């Protein structure tokens, strides 16, 4: 990848990470309480990445976090908060609504990037963000009648934290991406531990959580975090719109949770917007 243009590298990393992340809604297959899900996923994710770091460079996570300084601490806290918010959003509204609302992440990432980094995204990105936000507001309004507004609110809070996290990562290249994700997972597990009953989780549920915690989530979050080395945070976050489409599709296929018409329309709108935005960006750059 060294000879590839940085924007292309960042785009490929972000796309691959979001595609891996799109399976996250299948966490419902674990069929256990929210705190149990947070505990086991966070623990598996943290342990897996700590061991990966140890094998790759022979250092434990503490040294990586110290080198990252205060930014490493904030990002770790952000990953923990996102884990908690996402799980409880999934359990309190439809998966389709959650992943569509998470598409608001580019709005927050672009705003924080401008305020904190003076790295304002181009006009076309703002237009794409606003169109996507319009679809998300429609989904949110539909949930007010169905009683899923609590889950939708948690999903919107998660989108805000994701946008801020991506911005901090963009500002702080010294922060080890794997280390902060590992620390975030362990912190989420620690927060959930007093309210969880982890030993009551059955073997099938534990297998689902292990697969997602050891492989799917570390891979997805690491790729997305690495993409911030090559792209502005707002543009990385825009790829999260794809999760709204594919996350809905996987849940539809594997859990038979059919999305409502508003969610389907919003998903189609954001996918089309992302495709147009990406095409324009490619044509405008060598």
C-alpha positions as CSV (number, residue, x, y, z in Angstrom):
1,X,0.0,0.0,0.0
2,X,3.0,2.3,0.3
3,X,2.8,3.3,-3.4
4,X,-0.9,3.9,-3.4
5,X,-2.3,7.4,-3.0
6,X,-3.1,8.2,0.7
7,X,-6.7,8.9,-0.1
8,X,-7.2,5.6,-1.8
9,X,-5.5,3.7,1.1
10,X,-7.7,5.5,3.6
11,X,-10.8,4.8,1.5
12,X,-10.0,1.1,1.2
13,X,-9.4,0.8,5.0
14,X,-12.6,2.7,5.9
15,X,-14.7,0.6,3.4
16,X,-13.3,-2.7,4.7
17,X,-13.7,-1.6,8.3
18,X,-17.3,-0.5,7.9
19,X,-18.2,-3.7,6.0
20,X,-16.9,-5.8,8.9
21,X,-18.7,-3.5,11.3
22,X,-22.0,-3.9,9.5
23,X,-22.4,-7.4,11.0
24,X,-22.6,-5.9,14.5
25,X,-26.4,-5.9,14.6
26,X,-26.2,-9.7,14.7
27,X,-25.2,-9.4,18.3
28,X,-28.8,-10.1,19.1
29,X,-28.0,-13.8,18.3
30,X,-26.3,-13.9,21.6
31,X,-29.7,-13.8,23.3
32,X,-28.6,-12.5,26.7
33,X,-28.8,-9.3,28.7
34,X,-27.2,-6.0,27.5
35,X,-24.7,-6.0,30.3
36,X,-23.6,-9.5,29.6
37,X,-23.1,-8.6,25.9
38,X,-21.0,-5.5,26.8
39,X,-18.9,-7.5,29.4
40,X,-18.0,-10.4,27.2
41,X,-17.5,-8.4,23.9
42,X,-15.4,-5.9,25.7
43,X,-13.3,-8.5,27.5
44,X,-12.8,-10.6,24.4
45,X,-11.9,-7.5,22.3
46,X,-9.5,-6.2,24.9
47,X,-7.7,-9.5,25.5
48,X,-7.4,-10.2,21.7
49,X,-5.8,-6.9,20.9
50,X,-3.5,-6.9,23.9
51,X,-2.1,-10.2,22.7
52,X,-1.8,-8.9,19.1
53,X,0.2,-5.9,20.3
54,X,2.4,-8.1,22.3
55,X,3.2,-10.4,19.4
56,X,3.7,-7.5,16.9
57,X,6.1,-5.3,18.9
58,X,6.8,-7.1,22.1
59,X,5.2,-4.4,24.3
60,X,2.3,-4.5,26.6
61,X,-0.6,-2.1,26.3
62,X,0.4,0.2,29.1
63,X,3.5,1.6,27.2
64,X,1.4,2.3,24.1
65,X,-1.2,4.2,26.2
66,X,1.5,6.3,27.9
67,X,3.0,7.3,24.6
68,X,-0.4,8.3,23.4
69,X,-0.8,10.7,26.3
70,X,-4.1,12.3,27.2
71,X,-5.6,11.8,23.7
72,X,-5.2,8.0,24.2
73,X,-7.2,8.2,27.4
74,X,-10.0,10.2,25.8
75,X,-10.2,7.9,22.8
76,X,-10.3,4.8,25.0
77,X,-13.1,6.3,27.0
78,X,-14.9,7.1,23.7
79,X,-14.7,3.5,22.5
80,X,-16.0,2.2,25.8
81,X,-19.0,4.7,25.7
82,X,-19.7,3.7,22.1
83,X,-19.8,0.0,23.0
84,X,-22.3,0.6,25.8
85,X,-24.5,3.0,23.8
86,X,-24.6,0.7,20.7
87,X,-25.6,-2.4,22.6
88,X,-28.4,-0.7,24.5
89,X,-29.6,1.1,21.4
90,X,-29.8,-2.3,19.6
91,X,-31.9,-3.7,22.5
92,X,-34.3,-0.7,22.6
93,X,-35.1,-0.1,19.0
94,X,-34.8,-1.9,15.6
95,X,-31.3,-2.7,14.3
96,X,-32.2,-0.9,11.1
97,X,-33.0,2.3,13.0
98,X,-29.7,2.1,14.9
99,X,-27.5,1.7,11.9
100,X,-29.3,4.4,9.9
101,X,-29.0,6.9,12.8
102,X,-25.3,6.1,13.2
103,X,-24.9,7.5,9.7
104,X,-25.1,10.9,11.5
105,X,-21.5,10.3,12.5
106,X,-20.1,12.3,9.5
107,X,-22.0,15.4,10.7
108,X,-20.4,15.3,14.1
109,X,-16.9,14.3,12.7
110,X,-17.0,17.2,10.2
111,X,-18.1,19.6,12.9
112,X,-15.5,18.5,15.4
113,X,-12.8,18.5,12.7
114,X,-13.5,22.0,11.8
115,X,-13.7,23.3,15.4
116,X,-10.8,21.3,16.8
117,X,-8.5,20.9,13.8
118,X,-9.5,23.7,11.5
119,X,-9.9,20.9,8.9
120,X,-13.1,21.8,7.2
121,X,-14.5,19.3,4.7
122,X,-15.5,20.4,1.2
123,X,-19.0,21.7,0.4
124,X,-20.0,18.5,-1.3
125,X,-19.3,16.5,1.9
126,X,-21.6,18.9,3.9
127,X,-24.3,18.5,1.3
128,X,-24.0,14.7,1.5
129,X,-24.1,14.9,5.3
130,X,-27.2,17.1,5.4
131,X,-29.1,14.8,2.9
132,X,-28.2,11.8,5.1
133,X,-29.3,13.6,8.2
134,X,-32.7,14.3,6.6
135,X,-33.2,10.6,6.2
136,X,-32.1,9.9,9.8
137,X,-34.6,12.5,11.2
138,X,-37.4,10.7,9.3
139,X,-36.5,7.4,11.0
140,X,-36.3,9.1,14.4
141,X,-39.7,10.7,13.9
142,X,-41.2,7.3,13.0
143,X,-39.9,5.8,16.2
144,X,-41.6,8.4,18.4
145,X,-44.9,6.7,17.7
146,X,-43.5,3.1,17.9
147,X,-41.9,3.7,21.3
148,X,-38.3,3.1,20.2
149,X,-37.1,6.7,20.8
150,X,-34.9,5.6,23.8
151,X,-32.9,3.3,21.6
152,X,-32.8,5.9,18.8
153,X,-31.5,8.5,21.3
154,X,-28.7,6.2,22.4
155,X,-27.8,5.5,18.8
156,X,-27.6,9.3,18.2
157,X,-25.4,9.7,21.2
158,X,-23.1,6.9,19.9
159,X,-22.9,8.7,16.6
160,X,-21.7,11.9,18.4
161,X,-19.0,10.0,20.3
162,X,-17.9,8.2,17.1
163,X,-17.5,11.6,15.3
164,X,-15.5,13.0,18.2
165,X,-13.3,9.9,18.5
166,X,-12.4,10.0,14.8
167,X,-11.5,13.6,15.1
168,X,-9.2,13.0,18.1
169,X,-7.5,10.1,16.2
170,X,-7.0,12.4,13.2
171,X,-5.3,15.0,15.5
172,X,-3.1,12.4,17.3
173,X,-1.2,10.2,15.0
174,X,1.0,9.1,17.9
175,X,-1.9,7.2,19.5
176,X,-1.7,3.5,18.9
177,X,-5.0,2.5,17.3
178,X,-5.1,-1.1,18.6
179,X,-4.1,0.0,22.1
180,X,-7.0,2.4,22.6
181,X,-9.5,0.0,21.1
182,X,-8.3,-2.7,23.5
183,X,-8.4,-0.3,26.5
184,X,-11.9,0.8,25.5
185,X,-13.1,-2.8,25.4
186,X,-11.6,-3.6,28.8
187,X,-13.1,-0.4,30.2
188,X,-16.6,-1.2,28.9
189,X,-16.3,-4.7,30.4
190,X,-15.3,-3.2,33.8
191,X,-18.2,-0.8,33.7
192,X,-20.7,-3.6,32.9
193,X,-19.2,-6.2,35.3
194,X,-21.1,-5.1,38.5
195,X,-24.5,-5.3,36.6
196,X,-23.7,-8.4,34.5
197,X,-24.1,-12.2,35.2
198,X,-21.4,-13.4,32.8
199,X,-21.3,-17.0,34.1
200,X,-25.0,-17.4,33.2
201,X,-24.4,-17.0,29.5
202,X,-24.8,-20.3,27.6
203,X,-22.2,-21.9,25.3
204,X,-24.0,-20.9,22.1
205,X,-24.4,-17.3,23.2
206,X,-20.8,-17.2,24.4
207,X,-19.6,-18.5,21.0
208,X,-21.4,-15.6,19.2
209,X,-19.9,-13.1,21.6
210,X,-16.4,-14.6,21.2
211,X,-16.6,-14.5,17.4
212,X,-17.6,-10.9,17.5
213,X,-15.3,-9.8,20.3
214,X,-12.2,-11.7,19.2
215,X,-12.4,-11.1,15.4
216,X,-15.2,-9.0,14.0
217,X,-15.1,-5.9,16.3
218,X,-11.3,-5.6,16.6
219,X,-10.9,-6.0,12.9
220,X,-13.6,-3.4,12.1
221,X,-12.6,-0.8,14.6
222,X,-8.9,-1.1,13.8
223,X,-9.4,-0.6,10.1
224,X,-11.6,2.4,10.6
225,X,-9.2,3.9,13.1
226,X,-6.2,3.4,10.8
227,X,-8.1,5.1,8.0
228,X,-7.9,8.4,9.9
229,X,-4.2,8.5,9.2
230,X,-5.0,9.0,5.5
231,X,-8.4,10.8,5.4
232,X,-10.1,13.6,7.3
233,X,-12.3,12.4,10.1
234,X,-15.5,13.6,8.3
235,X,-14.8,11.6,5.2
236,X,-13.9,8.5,7.1
237,X,-17.2,8.8,9.1
238,X,-19.1,9.2,5.8
239,X,-18.3,5.5,5.0
240,X,-20.3,4.6,8.1
241,X,-23.4,5.3,6.0
242,X,-22.8,2.0,4.3
243,X,-23.5,0.3,7.6
244,X,-27.0,1.6,7.5
245,X,-27.6,-0.4,4.3
246,X,-25.6,-3.6,4.9
247,X,-26.4,-3.8,8.6
248,X,-30.1,-3.6,7.8
249,X,-29.6,-6.3,5.1
250,X,-27.8,-8.8,7.4
251,X,-30.4,-8.4,10.1
252,X,-33.2,-8.9,7.6
253,X,-31.6,-12.0,6.2
254,X,-30.4,-13.7,9.5
255,X,-32.9,-12.4,12.1
256,X,-36.0,-11.8,9.8
257,X,-36.3,-8.3,11.2
258,X,-37.8,-6.5,8.3
259,X,-37.2,-2.7,8.3
260,X,-40.0,-0.3,7.9
261,X,-40.7,1.6,4.7
262,X,-39.2,4.9,6.2
263,X,-36.0,3.1,7.1
264,X,-35.8,1.4,3.7
265,X,-36.3,4.8,2.0
266,X,-33.6,6.4,4.2
267,X,-31.2,3.6,3.5
268,X,-31.6,4.0,-0.2
269,X,-31.2,7.7,0.0
270,X,-27.9,7.6,2.0
271,X,-26.4,4.9,-0.2
272,X,-27.1,6.9,-3.3
273,X,-25.7,10.0,-1.6
274,X,-22.6,8.2,-0.6
275,X,-22.1,6.8,-4.1
276,X,-22.4,10.2,-5.7
277,X,-20.2,11.9,-3.2
278,X,-17.5,9.3,-3.6
279,X,-17.6,9.5,-7.4
280,X,-17.3,13.3,-7.4
281,X,-14.4,13.0,-5.0
282,X,-12.5,10.6,-7.3
283,X,-13.1,12.8,-10.3
284,X,-11.9,15.9,-8.6
285,X,-8.6,14.4,-7.6
286,X,-5.7,13.0,-9.6
